[in-house]
Amino acid sequence: MAKTTILMALRAAEQQLTAAGQETSVAAYLMQEGQGWSFTQLVQHYRDEVPPKLATTYQQQVDRVCAGEPAQYVLGHAPFYGREFQVTAATLIPRPETEELVEWVLQTPPGSVQLLDVGTGSGAIALTLKAERPDWTVTATDISAAAIAVARQNAQALHTPVTLAVGDLFAPVAGQRFDIIVSNPPYIDQAERPVMDDSVKRFEPATALFAANHGLAFYQRFAQALPDYLTPHGQFFAEIGYQQGPAVRAVFETALPQATVTIKPDINGHDRMVRVQL
């Protein structure tokens, strides 16, 4: 009986994914991430026979993706800024656009910084910033206890000490002030549901996706609270929806007329981030 090689398994998976209307690149992604290989290592293993246990696991993973489940949830982890983060149904999958938000925050001049990440989810933003700036003091909050549990496991796995707390927005840090507050809040308008990717709607946590007032509710809440939680001349950074730039600018300029509000596009030229400098 002819042996099944890694390459043969990949080609079979690609055909199955195509038939299911899924991206064929997921076939290689599942194999690489599942085995901890780089692309070069994957190619080097092309002619290797697939062990029976791997064959079974890989087929189950491909089946789940074909049924619509995101590959990152199937594997239980996702890459972000060069590190691997555990993800579950309680957390959003970290996305490349958010890496650009992290890059913007990291442009802060060197020095001791007290930073708060609101709505941390898997901890991707908070833990990345702490790992890149070990002298910063980082606190991260989320309304979901299940999300904070995932963030805590990621903090332990990455040996990155941050303070984690459960609660809505600023409730866990009442009375504290921070030099930087960062957030990737829920910002999708419920009206956008019909055009959203089905896998996002089915598998990612709705509380981390959708916001009232046409997706602006959390920016409105932040705009009211920032003076009480930022230090003088402190900065707020957040991800925004690609069509929300003018509306988000108006929210912050109306509530904080003395602040400097900057909307920054992502690598694709879409409005994606806001910075509010008091």
DARA-V392824 format. One record per residue. RES is the residue in one small letter. PSI is psi in radians with two decimals (none if undefined). OMEGA is omega in whole degrees, 0 to 359 (none if undefined). NEAR is the number of other C-alpha atoms within 10 Angstrom. Layout:
res=<RES/RES>
psi=<PSI/PSI>
omega=<OMEGA/OMEGA>
near=<NEAR/NEAR>
//
This chain:
res=<m/a/k/t/t/i/l/m/a/l/r/a/a/e/q/q/l/t/a/a/g/q/e/t/s/v/a/a/y/l/m/q/e/g/q/g/w/s/f/t/q/l/v/q/h/y/r/d/e/v/p/p/k/l/a/t/t/y/q/q/q/v/d/r/v/c/a/g/e/p/a/q/y/v/l/g/h/a/p/f/y/g/r/e/f/q/v/t/a/a/t/l/i/p/r/p/e/t/e/e/l/v/e/w/v/l/q/t/p/p/g/s/v/q/l/l/d/v/g/t/g/s/g/a/i/a/l/t/l/k/a/e/r/p/d/w/t/v/t/a/t/d/i/s/a/a/a/i/a/v/a/r/q/n/a/q/a/l/h/t/p/v/t/l/a/v/g/d/l/f/a/p/v/a/g/q/r/f/d/i/i/v/s/n/p/p/y/i/d/q/a/e/r/p/v/m/d/d/s/v/k/r/f/e/p/a/t/a/l/f/a/a/n/h/g/l/a/f/y/q/r/f/a/q/a/l/p/d/y/l/t/p/h/g/q/f/f/a/e/i/g/y/q/q/g/p/a/v/r/a/v/f/e/t/a/l/p/q/a/t/v/t/i/k/p/d/i/n/g/h/d/r/m/v/r/v/q/l>
psi=<2.27/2.46/2.67/2.11/2.94/-0.78/-0.73/-0.72/-0.69/-0.78/-0.70/-0.71/-0.71/-0.72/-0.74/-0.72/-0.71/-0.78/-0.51/-0.01/0.40/2.84/2.29/-0.40/-0.33/-0.50/-0.87/-0.65/-0.80/-0.73/-0.81/-0.94/-0.66/-0.59/-0.09/0.55/2.66/2.99/-0.69/-0.76/-0.66/-0.84/-0.69/-0.42/0.01/-0.74/-0.04/2.56/2.47/2.09/2.57/-0.74/-0.74/-0.70/-0.76/-0.84/-0.79/-0.72/-0.71/-0.69/-0.77/-0.72/-0.73/-0.72/-0.70/-0.47/-0.01/-0.15/2.34/2.46/-0.58/-0.65/-0.62/-0.76/-0.48/0.10/2.84/2.57/2.54/2.09/0.71/0.11/2.82/2.32/2.31/2.39/2.55/3.13/-0.20/-0.15/2.65/2.73/2.17/2.45/2.72/-0.60/-0.59/-0.46/-0.59/-0.62/-0.77/-0.76/-0.70/-0.76/-0.66/-0.18/-0.06/2.34/2.60/2.70/3.06/2.23/2.34/2.04/2.48/2.27/2.02/2.20/0.91/-0.44/-2.12/-0.15/0.15/-0.82/-0.93/-0.80/-0.60/-0.78/-0.70/-0.71/-0.65/-0.45/1.36/-0.40/-0.11/2.57/2.06/2.28/2.47/2.38/2.75/2.55/-0.33/2.05/-0.59/-0.67/-0.75/-0.61/-0.70/-0.78/-0.67/-0.70/-0.68/-0.69/-0.71/-0.75/-0.61/0.03/0.82/1.84/2.03/2.79/2.22/2.44/2.56/2.31/2.88/2.17/-1.94/0.03/-0.71/-0.20/0.52/2.33/-0.12/2.72/2.64/2.60/-0.60/2.32/2.29/2.59/2.52/1.42/2.94/2.29/0.21/2.31/2.37/-0.47/-0.28/-0.08/-0.79/-0.47/0.03/2.70/2.33/-0.66/-0.58/-0.82/-0.64/-0.58/-0.48/2.61/2.13/-0.59/-0.36/-0.06/-0.86/2.53/2.62/3.14/0.86/0.58/0.05/-0.04/-0.75/-0.60/-0.63/-0.71/-0.73/-0.78/-0.65/-0.55/-0.36/-0.73/-0.43/-0.25/-0.22/2.56/2.87/2.33/0.29/2.91/2.49/2.28/2.45/2.66/2.58/2.88/2.63/-0.28/0.12/-0.01/-1.02/-0.70/-0.72/-0.72/-0.77/-0.68/-0.86/-0.63/-0.54/-0.78/-0.54/1.25/-0.38/-0.14/2.75/2.08/2.17/2.21/2.25/2.30/2.78/-3.05/-0.38/0.04/0.13/2.44/2.22/-0.30/2.69/2.48/2.31/2.03/2.03/none>
omega=<182/180/175/180/177/181/178/179/178/182/178/179/179/178/180/179/178/180/181/180/180/180/181/180/180/180/179/181/180/181/181/183/180/181/182/182/165/178/179/179/177/180/180/181/184/187/180/175/179/177/183/181/179/180/180/181/182/179/178/179/179/179/181/178/178/178/174/183/178/183/182/177/178/180/181/178/182/178/175/177/175/179/178/180/173/175/177/178/178/184/171/172/179/184/182/180/181/174/178/175/178/179/181/179/182/176/176/180/181/179/180/183/171/186/177/174/183/182/192/181/180/183/187/182/184/184/177/180/178/179/181/180/185/181/176/174/190/174/180/181/174/179/182/176/179/178/179/177/177/179/180/177/178/178/179/181/182/180/184/184/173/176/182/182/180/176/182/175/185/184/182/184/181/178/180/175/185/176/179/170/181/180/166/189/170/181/181/176/178/180/181/182/184/183/181/175/185/182/178/181/185/192/183/187/183/182/178/184/193/177/180/178/179/178/186/190/184/176/177/179/178/183/179/189/187/181/182/186/175/172/174/183/178/184/173/177/177/171/179/175/188/178/189/185/182/181/180/177/181/179/185/180/178/183/186/186/180/184/173/184/182/174/184/178/174/184/179/178/179/173/186/185/175/171/177/180/179/none>
near=<3/5/11/15/17/23/18/16/19/21/15/15/24/20/14/17/21/14/12/15/12/17/13/18/13/20/24/20/19/21/22/17/19/17/12/11/15/13/14/9/12/19/15/12/15/15/14/14/16/19/12/10/8/14/16/11/12/20/14/13/22/23/17/15/23/21/14/18/19/19/21/22/21/19/17/16/19/21/17/17/19/8/12/16/26/21/26/23/13/21/26/23/26/21/13/13/15/22/18/19/23/21/12/15/20/14/8/11/8/10/9/12/16/19/24/29/27/25/28/29/31/30/31/29/26/31/28/21/22/19/18/13/16/14/13/17/18/24/23/27/29/26/21/19/15/17/24/25/18/20/28/21/16/20/24/12/12/15/11/18/17/21/13/21/21/20/16/14/20/21/13/17/18/10/9/13/19/22/17/23/27/24/25/21/24/22/22/23/17/14/11/11/13/9/7/11/10/12/13/17/13/12/17/19/16/16/14/21/18/22/19/13/13/15/23/22/19/19/22/17/12/20/19/14/14/22/15/14/20/22/17/13/12/19/23/24/23/23/23/27/17/13/11/21/19/10/13/22/18/15/19/23/16/13/15/18/11/11/16/14/22/14/19/19/17/16/11/8/9/15/19/23/25/24/23/23/18/18>
//
